[in-house]
Amino acid sequence: MSKRGKNLKELGTLSNNQKKSCKKVCENIINTVIFSRERNSDYKTGQYVVFVTLTLPSKQQHSDKQIKRLQTRYIENLQKTYGVKYYVWKAEAQKNGNIHFHLLLDKWIHHTVHRKLWNKQLDKLGYLDSFQSKHGHRNPNTTDVKSLKKDDKGRKIKNPTSYIVKYMTKFEFGKRPILGKLWGCSDEAKQLDYPKYQEGQPLFDHVVHLINSKKLKQVLKEDFFSFFSGRSYEVISTKYKKLWSDIKDFYKLQNGNIEPRTISQKEFIRLKNYIPEQTPTIPKIEILQQPTFEQVKLNYGNPAFWTNNLK
C-alpha cells in the first residue's frame, strides 16, 4: 500500500525498520551469550540461548492486548525469579487464529517450569477451565522449549543466528493480523550493539583487508557508506585471528564478563626543583692606574683583573 508517495506496511506486519531492530537484538543476544560462555561452563547455571513458544490451550476468547498482558507477567516472573537478562519476543497468529508468542531467552529453565508459569497466567482468564472441561485435567502442553541445536525437523542448525532471525521476522501469509505491538525486548537487550572499528584503530586495517579480499558481497554502495554481507564471522575466525579475538572480547565486555582494558602509566617522578642559571658577577678589584709587574704576574689568571683594566 502507498499513500501520498509513502509505502505503508500491511496491518499486523513488521516494517523494514522494525525488522532491522528485531534482527539486531536477536543477533546480539546470541553473540553475547555464545561468546561470553566458557567452554566447560554448566548451561544450567550460566547463560544459555533458548527458544520458547507459548500457545493457548483452547480457542482465543480475549483480545490480543489482554493475552499480551499475560505474557508480560510471565516474562517478569522469569526475570525476577530466574535471572533472565536478555530476551526478545514476537507475536504471531496460528492457523486457527489464536495468538502465540516466540521468545529468545538467555537462560536455561526446565520446560516444566515454563509450562507451570505460563499456565498460571492463562488460568487468570479461564483458559485452564475451558481445557479441563474438554480434556479432564488442568496441565495443557502450552509451551515448547528448544535449544538452538536442531530445527523442527530434527536437522542440525548450522547458523543459529540466521535461523532465529528468519523465524522472528518472517511474514505469515494467510493468517489474521495481530493487533497492537508485534515484538519487544528487554532494556538490557536494547543496549547491545555490534562491534565497530574506525579509521586509525589498530585493527581497522584488518577490516579493510577483509573487504578488499572479496570474501564478502557488496550489497549496497552510497556516497558515505557501503554494506557488505556474507559469512563474515566464519571468514574472520579462520583468516583474521586477532580481529576475531577482539570481537569476542567486545561481547564479553558488553556482557560484563571482563573488565575494560586500562593503559598502565609509569609512576611520575618529580625532578629537582629547577633553579634558573644566574649570570656570574665579576668581583671588582681595586687596581692601580699603573699596575706593577708584580700585580700583573699575581693576577694573570684572574679574569676580574683583565676585565676591569681593559682600555
QUIGICOR-V471328 format. One record per residue. N is the residue number from 1. RES is the residue in three letters. SS is DSSP state (H for helix, E for strand, L for the rest). OMEGA is omega as a letter, one per 40 degrees, with the letter a starting at -180 (none if undefined). Layout:
N&RES&SS&OMEGA + N&RES&SS&OMEGA
//
This chain:
1&MET&L&i + 2&SER&E&i + 3&LYS&E&a + 4&ARG&L&i + 5&GLY&L&a + 6&LYS&E&i + 7&ASN&E&i + 8&LEU&L&i + 9&LYS&L&i + 10&GLU&L&a + 11&LEU&L&i + 12&GLY&L&i + 13&THR&L&i + 14&LEU&L&i + 15&SER&L&i + 16&ASN&H&i + 17&ASN&H&i + 18&GLN&H&i + 19&LYS&H&i + 20&LYS&H&a + 21&SER&H&i + 22&CYS&H&i + 23&LYS&H&a + 24&LYS&H&a + 25&VAL&H&a + 26&CYS&H&a + 27&GLU&H&a + 28&ASN&H&i + 29&ILE&H&a + 30&ILE&H&a + 31&ASN&H&a + 32&THR&H&a + 33&VAL&H&a + 34&ILE&H&a + 35&PHE&H&a + 36&SER&H&a + 37&ARG&L&i + 38&GLU&L&a + 39&ARG&L&a + 40&ASN&L&a + 41&SER&L&a + 42&ASP&L&a + 43&TYR&L&a + 44&LYS&L&a + 45&THR&L&a + 46&GLY&L&i + 47&GLN&E&a + 48&TYR&E&a + 49&VAL&E&a + 50&VAL&E&i + 51&PHE&E&a + 52&VAL&E&i + 53&THR&E&i + 54&LEU&E&a + 55&THR&L&i + 56&LEU&L&a + 57&PRO&L&a + 58&SER&L&a + 59&LYS&L&a + 60&GLN&L&a + 61&GLN&L&a + 62&HIS&L&a + 63&SER&L&i + 64&ASP&H&a + 65&LYS&H&i + 66&GLN&H&i + 67&ILE&H&i + 68&LYS&H&i + 69&ARG&H&i + 70&LEU&H&i + 71&GLN&H&i + 72&THR&H&i + 73&ARG&H&i + 74&TYR&H&i + 75&ILE&H&i + 76&GLU&H&i + 77&ASN&H&i + 78&LEU&H&a + 79&GLN&H&a + 80&LYS&H&a + 81&THR&H&a + 82&TYR&H&i + 83&GLY&L&i + 84&VAL&L&a + 85&LYS&L&a + 86&TYR&L&i + 87&TYR&E&i + 88&VAL&E&a + 89&TRP&E&i + 90&LYS&E&i + 91&ALA&E&i + 92&GLU&E&i + 93&ALA&E&i + 94&GLN&L&i + 95&LYS&L&i + 96&ASN&L&i + 97&GLY&L&i + 98&ASN&L&i + 99&ILE&E&i + 100&HIS&E&a + 101&PHE&E&i + 102&HIS&E&a + 103&LEU&E&i + 104&LEU&E&a + 105&LEU&E&a + 106&ASP&E&a + 107&LYS&E&i + 108&TRP&L&i + 109&ILE&L&a + 110&HIS&L&a + 111&HIS&H&i + 112&THR&H&i + 113&VAL&H&i + 114&HIS&H&a + 115&ARG&H&a + 116&LYS&H&a + 117&LEU&H&a + 118&TRP&H&i + 119&ASN&H&i + 120&LYS&H&i + 121&GLN&H&i + 122&LEU&H&a + 123&ASP&H&a + 124&LYS&H&a + 125&LEU&H&i + 126&GLY&L&a + 127&TYR&H&i + 128&LEU&H&i + 129&ASP&H&i + 130&SER&H&i + 131&PHE&H&a + 132&GLN&H&a + 133&SER&H&a + 134&LYS&H&a + 135&HIS&H&i + 136&GLY&L&i + 137&HIS&L&a + 138&ARG&L&i + 139&ASN&L&a + 140&PRO&L&i + 141&ASN&L&a + 142&THR&L&a + 143&THR&E&i + 144&ASP&E&a + 145&VAL&E&a + 146&LYS&E&i + 147&SER&E&a + 148&LEU&L&i + 149&LYS&L&a + 150&LYS&E&i + 151&ASP&L&a + 152&ASP&L&a + 153&LYS&L&i + 154&GLY&L&i + 155&ARG&L&a + 156&LYS&E&i + 157&ILE&L&a + 158&LYS&L&a + 159&ASN&L&a + 160&PRO&H&a + 161&THR&H&i + 162&SER&H&a + 163&TYR&H&a + 164&ILE&H&a + 165&VAL&H&i + 166&LYS&H&a + 167&TYR&H&a + 168&MET&H&a + 169&THR&H&a + 170&LYS&L&i + 171&PHE&L&a + 172&GLU&L&i + 173&PHE&L&i + 174&GLY&L&i + 175&LYS&L&a + 176&ARG&L&i + 177&PRO&L&i + 178&ILE&L&a + 179&LEU&L&i + 180&GLY&L&a + 181&LYS&L&a + 182&LEU&L&a + 183&TRP&E&i + 184&GLY&E&a + 185&CYS&E&i + 186&SER&L&i + 187&ASP&H&i + 188&GLU&H&i + 189&ALA&H&i + 190&LYS&H&a + 191&GLN&H&a + 192&LEU&L&a + 193&ASP&L&i + 194&TYR&L&i + 195&PRO&L&a + 196&LYS&L&i + 197&TYR&L&a + 198&GLN&L&i + 199&GLU&L&a + 200&GLY&L&i + 201&GLN&L&a + 202&PRO&L&a + 203&LEU&L&i + 204&PHE&H&i + 205&ASP&H&i + 206&HIS&H&i + 207&VAL&H&i + 208&VAL&H&i + 209&HIS&H&i + 210&LEU&H&i + 211&ILE&H&a + 212&ASN&H&a + 213&SER&L&i + 214&LYS&L&i + 215&LYS&L&i + 216&LEU&L&a + 217&LYS&E&i + 218&GLN&E&a + 219&VAL&E&a + 220&LEU&E&i + 221&LYS&E&i + 222&GLU&L&a + 223&ASP&L&a + 224&PHE&L&i + 225&PHE&L&i + 226&SER&E&a + 227&PHE&E&i + 228&PHE&E&i + 229&SER&E&a + 230&GLY&L&i + 231&ARG&L&a + 232&SER&H&a + 233&TYR&H&i + 234&GLU&H&i + 235&VAL&H&a + 236&ILE&H&a + 237&SER&H&a + 238&THR&H&a + 239&LYS&H&a + 240&TYR&L&a + 241&LYS&H&a + 242&LYS&H&i + 243&LEU&H&i + 244&TRP&H&i + 245&SER&H&a + 246&ASP&H&i + 247&ILE&H&i + 248&LYS&H&i + 249&ASP&H&i + 250&PHE&H&a + 251&TYR&H&i + 252&LYS&H&i + 253&LEU&H&i + 254&GLN&H&a + 255&ASN&H&a + 256&GLY&L&a + 257&ASN&L&i + 258&ILE&L&i + 259&GLU&L&i + 260&PRO&L&i + 261&ARG&L&i + 262&THR&L&i + 263&ILE&L&a + 264&SER&L&i + 265&GLN&L&i + 266&LYS&L&a + 267&GLU&L&a + 268&PHE&L&i + 269&ILE&L&a + 270&ARG&L&i + 271&LEU&L&i + 272&LYS&L&i + 273&ASN&L&a + 274&TYR&L&i + 275&ILE&L&a + 276&PRO&L&a + 277&GLU&L&a + 278&GLN&L&i + 279&THR&L&a + 280&PRO&L&i + 281&THR&L&a + 282&ILE&L&a + 283&PRO&L&i + 284&LYS&L&i + 285&ILE&L&a + 286&GLU&L&a + 287&ILE&L&i + 288&LEU&L&i + 289&GLN&L&i + 290&GLN&L&a + 291&PRO&L&i + 292&THR&L&i + 293&PHE&H&a + 294&GLU&H&i + 295&GLN&H&i + 296&VAL&H&a + 297&LYS&H&a + 298&LEU&H&a + 299&ASN&L&a + 300&TYR&L&a + 301&GLY&L&a + 302&ASN&L&a + 303&PRO&H&a + 304&ALA&H&a + 305&PHE&H&a + 306&TRP&H&i + 307&THR&H&a + 308&ASN&H&a + 309&ASN&L&i + 310&LEU&L&a + 311&LYS&L&none
//
